Amino acid sequence: MMTSLKSLMGGGERRGRGRGAVTASVLVAALVAASCGYLSIGPRDNVRTAAGDPEGGGPSAYNSSVLMGRVEAGPGDIMVAAVPEGGGGGALEHYVVRSGPGPFMIYLPAGRYYLCSFTDANSDGEFRAGELSGAFRRPGGGDPAVIAVRECQVVPDLLVSAGPPAGERVKLAGAFRFRVDARHLPRQKDNGEIAALYEERFCGQNAETGWWNPSLFMRGFGARIYFARPFDAGAVPVLFVHGAQGSPRDWAYFQMRLDGKRYQAWFFYYPTGIRLSLASRLLYESLRDLAARYRFSKIVITAHSMGGLVTHDLLIGHDLRAIGIEPVLLVTLASPWSGFESADRALRYPSKRLPVWYDVGTGSPFISRILSSRIPAATGHYLFFGTRDSVAAGRALDERAYRAADGMFGFDVDHVGILSDRSCFRKYREILAGAAGRSQ
């Protein structure tokens, strides 16, 4: 099945016109209001659709939060849907599709919801109210339970168990249309799935969609870690985290040269248009899941551009050691520690604002927290930057970021070229070997 989001414009979602591969100035270009991408920002990804911006205290209408867990059902296509308490009326908007039981992740506005599952029992490619197959209940069973979620909150570990809901709490009939053609929707996959970097899910168009239309990206792919090969208990995981409008494909040069006997490549794929604190929380949940399943004890984290902000927030905001993971090393490449003035300007646009713009502005609370916090002392931290980088430029050299680092190295490359530079990888391999030796 095709996994590009190119033609998946149903269900009220919108997508920007195709613009080809990501250029070296992705982050700056992404903030230009006249671009087709800006014009295509849909209401669920536009913070201005709220009665007030995040600082204004008004009720949210844009997608900002995540419900995640596992759905139990029989074989076949399954839709997991978040139904607003009271029904809400209109078309069903907050749903994902899976092929069989397994994990799900729904990106939606803050609010109060019932979680229900629908199974395409007659295999006609559509879900209807009469195909209701399960719901989330509190321990002990009973009627479906309401789940309250706040703005930028993740509610994990939700179980949608098989069996029709009891009572009439979930108002479905007459309130929603369920004629969703499942044959043309990508199915969310499991965390830790094995994938090749050339697969279409990692194409530039999907990566671009993750910036301008993160709701569409989340519906199709969620935010998860992918493995380059089956889990190897004898190899240290090296987690690669891409930057704005990026994908795991950005790390092809590094993956090909990584010592496969000592290390295994993992890739975090996420929509870069979401709030960065939400991205770091979803990364934490992915790692928590993998730690419970595989019991690995050490990890190396390598991040490019905005991915460095996400991973820094992961390490200062979430205790990986509490879930059995020792982060022995963080290497960030061309990360814009000081934020972007262009994001500050973008927040003054009168009609549309992407969630991520609130975090990459120079005076954002997120940037302030990053620059005023330190990652765990036991985690080695090295900063790489390009001397010809016109995107991160001096932002990658902010003294507040590198004063606590173990080392800082410059290379004669631009913002994207740092990902395929021989001297850069040579230094990276040297640092990696040193960190592995210290951690033994």
C-alpha positions, 0 to 999 in steps of 0.5 A: 500500500502507498504510504505517501500522504499526497492524496489523503486530503479527505476528512477536512484535512488540507495539504500544501502543494508539492514543493519537492525536496527540502533545501538547505534553508528549510527552517528559514524558508518554512517561516515565509508567509507567502509560501504555498505551505503557509496558505495551506495550514488547516484550522486544526493546525492553526493556533489562531483558530483558538479563542486565544493564543497559548498565552491568552488563556482561551479555549483551544480549537487546534490540535495540541494533545495526544491520546495513545494506547492500545486497541483490542479487536479482531483481524481487519481494519480498525478505526480508533476514534475520540468522540467528544463528550456530548456528541458534538455533532458534525463529522468525526474528526479525531481518528486513526486506522490500524490493520488489526489490534495494536498501538494507536496515537490520536492528535486532537485539541484539549477537551473531554472524549470517549475512545471507541473502536470500529471494525470494518466487519463486512470489509467494504472499506468503510466504517459505520456506527453499527460497526462499533466494536469496543471502548475505553473503560476504567478498571473494573469495566462498566460504561465507557469513561470520559478522558480529559486531556489538557493542551500539550498533554499526552495521556498514555496507556489507554486500553480500548477493549473489545466489546460494544459500549454499554448504555447510551453515554457515547452519542454516535447515531445521528451525530457523526458520519462514519463513511470513512474510506479505509482503503485510502488511509495509511495504517498506523504502525507499531513502535519499533517497526523495522523499516528501510530509509528508502521507503515512501513513508520517509519521502520529502513530501511526507516530511514537508507535510509534517511541518505544514500539516502535522495533523495529517501526518499524525493520522497516518504515521504518529510519532514513533521510533523505527529500527534499521534491523531487528533488535540486537541485545549485543549492540548499543542503540544509536537514536537519530532525530531529524530536524524541521521538515526532515525524516530518517532519510537524512541519516543515510550517510551516518547509518551506512558507516555505523559499526553494525557489530557495536551499534544499531540504528534507530530513527525517531520520525515525527511531525516537526510542526507540533509543539517541541515539548510535545515531540519530546514527550512522544519520544519519551513514550516511544523509548519507555515502550521499547525499554519495557519490551527489550530491556536495553540499558544504554543509548546514544542520541544523535540529533540534527538542527531542531532535533537537538532542541527536542532531544535536549528537552527530552533529557532535561524533562524526562528521567530516562534512568527511571525507566532503565535507560542510561543516555551515555552520549548526546551529539547535536549537529547544527542546532539553533539554540537561540531560536529564530527571529523569523519565528518571532515575525511569523507570530505577528502574522494576522491569520495563521500560526503553526504550533512550532513557531511558539517554540522556535522564537528567540524569546519563547519559554521553550528556548529559555528553558533549554538554555537555562537547563543542563542535561544530566552530568553523566551524559556526554554532550558534543556540539557540531556546527558548520562554518558555512551554515546560513540557517543555524549560523551563530545560533549554533554557537550560543555560549549558553548552550556550549559552555556546559558541553564536553566539546564543540567542533566546526566543519567546513559545511552548510546546514545540510552538508554536515549530515554527509561530511566525511570529516564530521563523521570521522569525529563523530565515530571517534567520540562514539568510540570514546563514549562506549569505552567510558560506559563499559 
